[in-house]
Amino acid sequence: MSLNEKAAQYWQANVRLLLLCLAIWFFVGYVLSILLVGPLNSISLGGYPLGFWFAQQGSIYTFVALIFFYASRMNKLDRQFDVHED
């Protein structure tokens, strides 16, 4: 496999991972926090309506979790393509 093919595969895997993270963030931050807030408010989490919780806390927690997930997966991807830092 040539260096260009390996770089293209690495970049393609990176973009796929990035799109997955963005899709999850969009779903939680927009769909659950804005579009589905009414139906979610019928469910209570810790005494607060679930739709309110997603709008105020859930999207932020999801974003922070996605940062750690992305960093972990990129470290694994870097090792797989032998571009990791020592």
A tleap script that builds the chain and sets N, CA, C and O, in Angstrom:
source leaprc.protein.ff14SB
mol = sequence {
  NMET SER LEU ASN GLU LYS ALA ALA GLN TYR
  TRP GLN ALA ASN VAL ARG LEU LEU LEU LEU
  CYS LEU ALA ILE TRP PHE PHE VAL GLY TYR
  VAL LEU SER ILE LEU LEU VAL GLY PRO LEU
  ASN SER ILE SER LEU GLY GLY TYR PRO LEU
  GLY PHE TRP PHE ALA GLN GLN GLY SER ILE
  TYR THR PHE VAL ALA LEU ILE PHE PHE TYR
  ALA SER ARG MET ASN LYS LEU ASP ARG GLN
  PHE ASP VAL HIE GLU CASP
}
set mol.1.N position { 0.856 -1.178 0.000 }
set mol.1.CA position { 0.000 0.000 0.000 }
set mol.1.C position { 0.900 1.237 0.000 }
set mol.1.O position { 1.840 1.333 0.788 }
set mol.2.N position { 0.603 2.161 -0.877 }
set mol.2.CA position { 1.425 3.364 -0.962 }
set mol.2.C position { 1.093 4.330 0.171 }
set mol.2.O position { 0.075 4.206 0.851 }
set mol.3.N position { 1.972 5.277 0.341 }
set mol.3.CA position { 1.795 6.274 1.399 }
set mol.3.C position { 0.542 7.120 1.152 }
set mol.3.O position { -0.169 7.465 2.095 }
set mol.4.N position { 0.276 7.450 -0.098 }
set mol.4.CA position { -0.921 8.238 -0.424 }
set mol.4.C position { -2.203 7.476 -0.139 }
set mol.4.O position { -3.171 8.056 0.353 }
set mol.5.N position { -2.223 6.187 -0.439 }
set mol.5.CA position { -3.412 5.368 -0.155 }
set mol.5.C position { -3.639 5.260 1.344 }
set mol.5.O position { -4.772 5.342 1.819 }
set mol.6.N position { -2.554 5.075 2.082 }
set mol.6.CA position { -2.655 4.980 3.539 }
set mol.6.C position { -3.152 6.301 4.126 }
set mol.6.O position { -3.990 6.299 5.029 }
set mol.7.N position { -2.649 7.416 3.629 }
set mol.7.CA position { -3.095 8.726 4.104 }
set mol.7.C position { -4.564 8.954 3.760 }
set mol.7.O position { -5.304 9.520 4.564 }
set mol.8.N position { -4.991 8.524 2.584 }
set mol.8.CA position { -6.394 8.684 2.189 }
set mol.8.C position { -7.308 7.844 3.074 }
set mol.8.O position { -8.384 8.300 3.459 }
set mol.9.N position { -6.895 6.630 3.397 }
set mol.9.CA position { -7.691 5.780 4.288 }
set mol.9.C position { -7.761 6.372 5.690 }
set mol.9.O position { -8.816 6.343 6.324 }
set mol.10.N position { -6.660 6.900 6.172 }
set mol.10.CA position { -6.631 7.535 7.491 }
set mol.10.C position { -7.574 8.728 7.524 }
set mol.10.O position { -8.349 8.893 8.466 }
set mol.11.N position { -7.503 9.552 6.499 }
set mol.11.CA position { -8.359 10.736 6.447 }
set mol.11.C position { -9.834 10.328 6.342 }
set mol.11.O position { -10.690 10.945 6.977 }
set mol.12.N position { -10.132 9.312 5.560 }
set mol.12.CA position { -11.514 8.840 5.418 }
set mol.12.C position { -12.040 8.325 6.761 }
set mol.12.O position { -13.187 8.604 7.112 }
set mol.13.N position { -11.248 7.598 7.500 }
set mol.13.CA position { -11.660 7.101 8.819 }
set mol.13.C position { -11.857 8.260 9.791 }
set mol.13.O position { -12.785 8.244 10.600 }
set mol.14.N position { -10.993 9.258 9.714 }
set mol.14.CA position { -11.107 10.432 10.565 }
set mol.14.C position { -12.396 11.195 10.260 }
set mol.14.O position { -13.099 11.608 11.183 }
set mol.15.N position { -12.709 11.383 9.005 }
set mol.15.CA position { -13.923 12.107 8.615 }
set mol.15.C position { -15.170 11.330 9.045 }
set mol.15.O position { -16.139 11.926 9.514 }
set mol.16.N position { -15.150 10.000 8.888 }
set mol.16.CA position { -16.293 9.186 9.336 }
set mol.16.C position { -16.534 9.353 10.830 }
set mol.16.O position { -17.674 9.513 11.266 }
set mol.17.N position { -15.463 9.317 11.611 }
set mol.17.CA position { -15.570 9.486 13.060 }
set mol.17.C position { -16.093 10.877 13.401 }
set mol.17.O position { -16.950 11.022 14.272 }
set mol.18.N position { -15.590 11.883 12.731 }
set mol.18.CA position { -16.026 13.250 12.962 }
set mol.18.C position { -17.506 13.426 12.620 }
set mol.18.O position { -18.240 14.078 13.363 }
set mol.19.N position { -17.944 12.851 11.504 }
set mol.19.CA position { -19.356 12.949 11.122 }
set mol.19.C position { -20.262 12.222 12.118 }
set mol.19.O position { -21.368 12.681 12.402 }
set mol.20.N position { -19.797 11.094 12.644 }
set mol.20.CA position { -20.569 10.385 13.667 }
set mol.20.C position { -20.732 11.258 14.911 }
set mol.20.O position { -21.831 11.371 15.454 }
set mol.21.N position { -19.647 11.867 15.357 }
set mol.21.CA position { -19.715 12.729 16.540 }
set mol.21.C position { -20.620 13.930 16.300 }
set mol.21.O position { -21.402 14.302 17.176 }
set mol.22.N position { -20.523 14.534 15.133 }
set mol.22.CA position { -21.378 15.675 14.816 }
set mol.22.C position { -22.851 15.278 14.737 }
set mol.22.O position { -23.722 16.039 15.158 }
set mol.23.N position { -23.131 14.094 14.200 }
set mol.23.CA position { -24.518 13.623 14.113 }
set mol.23.C position { -25.100 13.398 15.507 }
set mol.23.O position { -26.248 13.759 15.767 }
set mol.24.N position { -24.317 12.805 16.399 }
set mol.24.CA position { -24.789 12.589 17.773 }
set mol.24.C position { -25.020 13.923 18.465 }
set mol.24.O position { -26.032 14.107 19.141 }
set mol.25.N position { -24.088 14.854 18.299 }
set mol.25.CA position { -24.221 16.165 18.915 }
set mol.25.C position { -25.436 16.912 18.368 }
set mol.25.O position { -26.154 17.560 19.130 }
set mol.26.N position { -25.672 16.831 17.062 }
set mol.26.CA position { -26.843 17.458 16.458 }
set mol.26.C position { -28.127 16.848 17.010 }
set mol.26.O position { -29.069 17.568 17.343 }
set mol.27.N position { -28.162 15.521 17.105 }
set mol.27.CA position { -29.361 14.841 17.582 }
set mol.27.C position { -29.702 15.267 19.011 }
set mol.27.O position { -30.851 15.588 19.312 }
set mol.28.N position { -28.708 15.266 19.876 }
set mol.28.CA position { -28.954 15.627 21.276 }
set mol.28.C position { -29.198 17.128 21.417 }
set mol.28.O position { -30.117 17.549 22.120 }
set mol.29.N position { -28.377 17.926 20.751 }
set mol.29.CA position { -28.457 19.376 20.918 }
set mol.29.C position { -29.617 20.033 20.203 }
set mol.29.O position { -30.109 21.068 20.652 }
set mol.30.N position { -30.064 19.460 19.108 }
set mol.30.CA position { -31.138 20.089 18.343 }
set mol.30.C position { -32.438 19.295 18.432 }
set mol.30.O position { -33.479 19.838 18.800 }
set mol.31.N position { -32.372 18.013 18.094 }
set mol.31.CA position { -33.601 17.207 18.046 }
set mol.31.C position { -34.177 17.022 19.445 }
set mol.31.O position { -35.349 17.324 19.671 }
set mol.32.N position { -33.373 16.529 20.388 }
set mol.32.CA position { -33.902 16.284 21.732 }
set mol.32.C position { -34.146 17.578 22.501 }
set mol.32.O position { -35.100 17.667 23.275 }
set mol.33.N position { -33.295 18.581 22.296 }
set mol.33.CA position { -33.398 19.816 23.085 }
set mol.33.C position { -34.424 20.793 22.541 }
set mol.33.O position { -34.934 21.620 23.297 }
set mol.34.N position { -34.748 20.725 21.249 }
set mol.34.CA position { -35.657 21.708 20.660 }
set mol.34.C position { -36.895 21.044 20.073 }
set mol.34.O position { -38.019 21.388 20.438 }
set mol.35.N position { -36.695 20.099 19.171 }
set mol.35.CA position { -37.837 19.528 18.449 }
set mol.35.C position { -38.698 18.606 19.312 }
set mol.35.O position { -39.922 18.608 19.186 }
set mol.36.N position { -38.081 17.836 20.166 }
set mol.36.CA position { -38.830 16.863 20.975 }
set mol.36.C position { -38.969 17.289 22.434 }
set mol.36.O position { -39.224 16.457 23.303 }
set mol.37.N position { -38.803 18.568 22.699 }
set mol.37.CA position { -38.852 19.022 24.086 }
set mol.37.C position { -40.241 18.803 24.695 }
set mol.37.O position { -40.345 18.462 25.873 }
set mol.38.N position { -41.295 18.990 23.921 }
set mol.38.CA position { -42.657 18.799 24.443 }
set mol.38.C position { -42.913 17.385 24.932 }
set mol.38.O position { -43.278 17.192 26.092 }
set mol.39.N position { -42.726 16.378 24.061 }
set mol.39.CA position { -42.944 15.004 24.525 }
set mol.39.C position { -41.985 14.576 25.637 }
set mol.39.O position { -42.367 13.812 26.524 }
set mol.40.N position { -40.757 15.059 25.597 }
set mol.40.CA position { -39.794 14.687 26.635 }
set mol.40.C position { -40.122 15.311 27.975 }
set mol.40.O position { -39.740 14.768 29.012 }
set mol.41.N position { -40.811 16.423 27.983 }
set mol.41.CA position { -41.162 17.075 29.252 }
set mol.41.C position { -42.167 16.271 30.064 }
set mol.41.O position { -42.356 16.539 31.251 }
set mol.42.N position { -42.815 15.289 29.441 }
set mol.42.CA position { -43.732 14.439 30.191 }
set mol.42.C position { -42.976 13.431 31.060 }
set mol.42.O position { -43.569 12.792 31.929 }
set mol.43.N position { -41.685 13.291 30.830 }
set mol.43.CA position { -40.823 12.406 31.621 }
set mol.43.C position { -40.017 13.272 32.578 }
set mol.43.O position { -39.543 14.347 32.209 }
set mol.44.N position { -39.866 12.802 33.796 }
set mol.44.CA position { -39.146 13.574 34.804 }
set mol.44.C position { -37.803 12.916 35.113 }
set mol.44.O position { -37.707 11.693 35.215 }
set mol.45.N position { -36.766 13.745 35.260 }
set mol.45.CA position { -35.440 13.266 35.620 }
set mol.45.C position { -34.944 14.109 36.786 }
set mol.45.O position { -34.615 15.282 36.614 }
set mol.46.N position { -34.893 13.521 37.956 }
set mol.46.CA position { -34.444 14.244 39.137 }
set mol.46.C position { -35.367 15.384 39.518 }
set mol.46.O position { -34.913 16.376 40.088 }
set mol.47.N position { -36.643 15.266 39.217 }
set mol.47.CA position { -37.605 16.304 39.542 }
set mol.47.C position { -37.759 17.364 38.468 }
set mol.47.O position { -38.582 18.268 38.614 }
set mol.48.N position { -36.986 17.275 37.392 }
set mol.48.CA position { -37.068 18.247 36.310 }
set mol.48.C position { -37.571 17.565 35.046 }
set mol.48.O position { -37.295 16.384 34.831 }
set mol.49.N position { -38.306 18.291 34.203 }
set mol.49.CA position { -38.752 17.703 32.933 }
set mol.49.C position { -37.537 17.322 32.074 }
set mol.49.O position { -36.558 18.065 32.004 }
set mol.50.N position { -37.614 16.169 31.430 }
set mol.50.CA position { -36.483 15.658 30.660 }
set mol.50.C position { -36.114 16.579 29.495 }
set mol.50.O position { -34.931 16.743 29.196 }
set mol.51.N position { -37.098 17.178 28.840 }
set mol.51.CA position { -36.808 18.107 27.750 }
set mol.51.C position { -36.016 19.307 28.234 }
set mol.51.O position { -35.075 19.743 27.571 }
set mol.52.N position { -36.387 19.835 29.372 }
set mol.52.CA position { -35.649 20.950 29.980 }
set mol.52.C position { -34.232 20.517 30.326 }
set mol.52.O position { -33.277 21.261 30.102 }
set mol.53.N position { -34.097 19.302 30.877 }
set mol.53.CA position { -32.777 18.805 31.252 }
set mol.53.C position { -31.869 18.693 30.032 }
set mol.53.O position { -30.708 19.100 30.087 }
set mol.54.N position { -32.389 18.141 28.921 }
set mol.54.CA position { -31.576 18.033 27.715 }
set mol.54.C position { -31.171 19.408 27.201 }
set mol.54.O position { -30.038 19.593 26.757 }
set mol.55.N position { -32.081 20.371 27.254 }
set mol.55.CA position { -31.770 21.708 26.754 }
set mol.55.C position { -30.728 22.394 27.626 }
set mol.55.O position { -29.888 23.131 27.110 }
set mol.56.N position { -30.764 22.174 28.920 }
set mol.56.CA position { -29.868 22.881 29.827 }
set mol.56.C position { -28.601 22.104 30.156 }
set mol.56.O position { -27.531 22.706 30.248 }
set mol.57.N position { -28.680 20.805 30.333 }
set mol.57.CA position { -27.548 20.018 30.808 }
set mol.57.C position { -27.112 18.932 29.826 }
set mol.57.O position { -25.920 18.729 29.596 }
set mol.58.N position { -28.081 18.247 29.258 }
set mol.58.CA position { -27.778 17.056 28.450 }
set mol.58.C position { -26.904 17.315 27.252 }
set mol.58.O position { -26.006 16.528 26.954 }
set mol.59.N position { -27.156 18.424 26.551 }
set mol.59.CA position { -26.337 18.707 25.371 }
set mol.59.C position { -24.902 19.029 25.769 }
set mol.59.O position { -23.972 18.682 25.039 }
set mol.60.N position { -24.703 19.676 26.895 }
set mol.60.CA position { -23.351 19.986 27.357 }
set mol.60.C position { -22.629 18.712 27.792 }
set mol.60.O position { -21.470 18.504 27.435 }
set mol.61.N position { -23.308 17.859 28.562 }
set mol.61.CA position { -22.705 16.595 28.979 }
set mol.61.C position { -22.361 15.733 27.774 }
set mol.61.O position { -21.307 15.098 27.733 }
set mol.62.N position { -23.252 15.716 26.800 }
set mol.62.CA position { -23.001 14.937 25.592 }
set mol.62.C position { -21.785 15.475 24.850 }
set mol.62.O position { -20.962 14.697 24.368 }
set mol.63.N position { -21.662 16.792 24.753 }
set mol.63.CA position { -20.519 17.400 24.084 }
set mol.63.C position { -19.213 17.033 24.781 }
set mol.63.O position { -18.241 16.679 24.114 }
set mol.64.N position { -19.175 17.110 26.085 }
set mol.64.CA position { -17.963 16.758 26.834 }
set mol.64.C position { -17.635 15.273 26.653 }
set mol.64.O position { -16.472 14.914 26.471 }
set mol.65.N position { -18.652 14.414 26.704 }
set mol.65.CA position { -18.431 12.982 26.487 }
set mol.65.C position { -17.911 12.718 25.078 }
set mol.65.O position { -17.057 11.853 24.882 }
set mol.66.N position { -18.419 13.458 24.099 }
set mol.66.CA position { -17.954 13.285 22.718 }
set mol.66.C position { -16.499 13.715 22.556 }
set mol.66.O position { -15.774 13.138 21.744 }
set mol.67.N position { -16.067 14.706 23.305 }
set mol.67.CA position { -14.662 15.121 23.242 }
set mol.67.C position { -13.761 13.969 23.684 }
set mol.67.O position { -12.777 13.654 23.014 }
set mol.68.N position { -14.099 13.340 24.814 }
set mol.68.CA position { -13.294 12.227 25.294 }
set mol.68.C position { -13.385 11.019 24.366 }
set mol.68.O position { -12.386 10.335 24.143 }
set mol.69.N position { -14.573 10.751 23.824 }
set mol.69.CA position { -14.760 9.656 22.881 }
set mol.69.C position { -13.913 9.882 21.635 }
set mol.69.O position { -13.228 8.968 21.176 }
set mol.70.N position { -13.957 11.107 21.081 }
set mol.70.CA position { -13.205 11.418 19.869 }
set mol.70.C position { -11.699 11.292 20.117 }
set mol.70.O position { -10.980 10.736 19.286 }
set mol.71.N position { -11.228 11.796 21.235 }
set mol.71.CA position { -9.799 11.704 21.546 }
set mol.71.C position { -9.361 10.249 21.677 }
set mol.71.O position { -8.301 9.867 21.180 }
set mol.72.N position { -10.174 9.444 22.342 }
set mol.72.CA position { -9.861 8.030 22.513 }
set mol.72.C position { -9.827 7.303 21.173 }
set mol.72.O position { -8.895 6.549 20.892 }
set mol.73.N position { -10.841 7.530 20.354 }
set mol.73.CA position { -10.901 6.863 19.046 }
set mol.73.C position { -9.794 7.344 18.116 }
set mol.73.O position { -9.269 6.552 17.333 }
set mol.74.N position { -9.424 8.626 18.180 }
set mol.74.CA position { -8.345 9.128 17.340 }
set mol.74.C position { -6.999 8.538 17.767 }
set mol.74.O position { -6.152 8.265 16.917 }
set mol.75.N position { -6.792 8.339 19.066 }
set mol.75.CA position { -5.567 7.673 19.521 }
set mol.75.C position { -5.488 6.258 18.967 }
set mol.75.O position { -4.431 5.809 18.524 }
set mol.76.N position { -6.618 5.562 18.996 }
set mol.76.CA position { -6.663 4.206 18.445 }
set mol.76.C position { -6.427 4.223 16.936 }
set mol.76.O position { -5.709 3.374 16.407 }
set mol.77.N position { -7.026 5.181 16.252 }
set mol.77.CA position { -6.855 5.312 14.809 }
set mol.77.C position { -5.407 5.672 14.462 }
set mol.77.O position { -4.855 5.157 13.491 }
set mol.78.N position { -4.803 6.544 15.245 }
set mol.78.CA position { -3.400 6.912 15.024 }
set mol.78.C position { -2.482 5.696 15.154 }
set mol.78.O position { -1.558 5.521 14.359 }
set mol.79.N position { -2.738 4.868 16.150 }
set mol.79.CA position { -1.927 3.661 16.324 }
set mol.79.C position { -2.151 2.687 15.177 }
set mol.79.O position { -1.210 2.045 14.711 }
set mol.80.N position { -3.398 2.576 14.720 }
set mol.80.CA position { -3.722 1.653 13.636 }
set mol.80.C position { -2.991 2.047 12.354 }
set mol.80.O position { -2.536 1.174 11.614 }
set mol.81.N position { -2.872 3.330 12.084 }
set mol.81.CA position { -2.207 3.797 10.866 }
set mol.81.C position { -0.752 4.208 11.111 }
set mol.81.O position { -0.106 4.772 10.228 }
set mol.82.N position { -0.248 3.928 12.297 }
set mol.82.CA position { 1.132 4.188 12.687 }
set mol.82.C position { 1.528 5.651 12.488 }
set mol.82.O position { 2.580 5.952 11.923 }
set mol.83.N position { 0.682 6.535 12.954 }
set mol.83.CA position { 0.997 7.967 12.928 }
set mol.83.C position { 0.915 8.548 14.348 }
set mol.83.O position { 0.792 9.759 14.527 }
set mol.84.N position { 0.984 7.678 15.333 }
set mol.84.CA position { 0.850 8.108 16.725 }
set mol.84.C position { 2.138 8.769 17.214 }
set mol.84.O position { 3.215 8.589 16.646 }
set mol.85.N position { 1.985 9.531 18.277 }
set mol.85.CA position { 3.125 10.177 18.917 }
set mol.85.C position { 3.661 9.252 20.000 }
set mol.85.O position { 2.902 8.536 20.653 }
set mol.86.N position { 4.937 9.273 20.175 }
set mol.86.CA position { 5.528 8.435 21.212 }
set mol.86.C position { 5.636 9.157 22.517 }
set mol.86.O position { 6.115 8.590 23.499 }
savepdb mol mol.pdb
quit
